[in-house]
Amino acid sequence: MEIGKRLAECRRASGLTQQEAANIIHVSRQCLGNWENGKREPRIDDIAQLCQLYGVTLDQLIEWQNKN
């Protein structure tokens, strides 16, 4: 599974909408949606912010991604 799909799952598990998550990390909802849909790749600092917001470590995100 690509990182965008995993980020979307983590966001939903955190109970946040795309708009809420985007507001918290100061990007547009469209930008976050593009990351989640695989249209664009987030920068590492954006991934780090999302991991912190969703309560997962970067290692957990990468490990999970590599298993799929």
N, C-alpha and C positions, 0 to 999 in steps of 0.2 A: 504494500500500500504506500502510496506517495505521501509525502509530508503534509500536503494540503488537506488531504482527507483525514489524516490523523489530527491535525489542528482543529478541523471542524468537529470531530468527535469530542475532543477535549473541551472545546467551547460549549457544546451542547451539554456535556456532562457537568460543566460548571454552572449551567443554568443561565447562560448569557446569550443574548441575541448578537447578531453580527454588529449591529449599530452600537450596542452597549460596549462590546469588546473593543471596537474601533475607537470609540470615544475615549476609553481608558488609556489606550496606547497612542492616541493622537494620530490616527490615520483615518482615511475615509472608509465608509462602509464598503464602497466599491473596491477599494484596494484590498481590504480583508477578504472580500468575496472572491476576488481574483486569485489570491493566495490559496484559499480553500478549494477553488475549482481547478487549480493547476494551470491557470492562464499566465501566472507570474510566480516567480520564486521570491519568497521574503528574504531580506537580508538577515544575517546572523544576529544582529542586535534586535531586530524585530522578533525573530524566533525566541530569543532569550526573554524578551518582555512578555511574549505570549505564554511561554512556559511558566514564568513566575505568576502570571495572572491565573493560569489554569491549574497551578499547583503540581506541575510535573517537572522533572529535571530534563535537561537537554539529553543526558544519557538515556533516560527512560524513553524519550521520544525517538531517539535514533535506534536504540535497541529494538523497540517495538517495530519500527519501520523495517529494520533489517530482517526481522523474523517473517515478514509477509512478502 
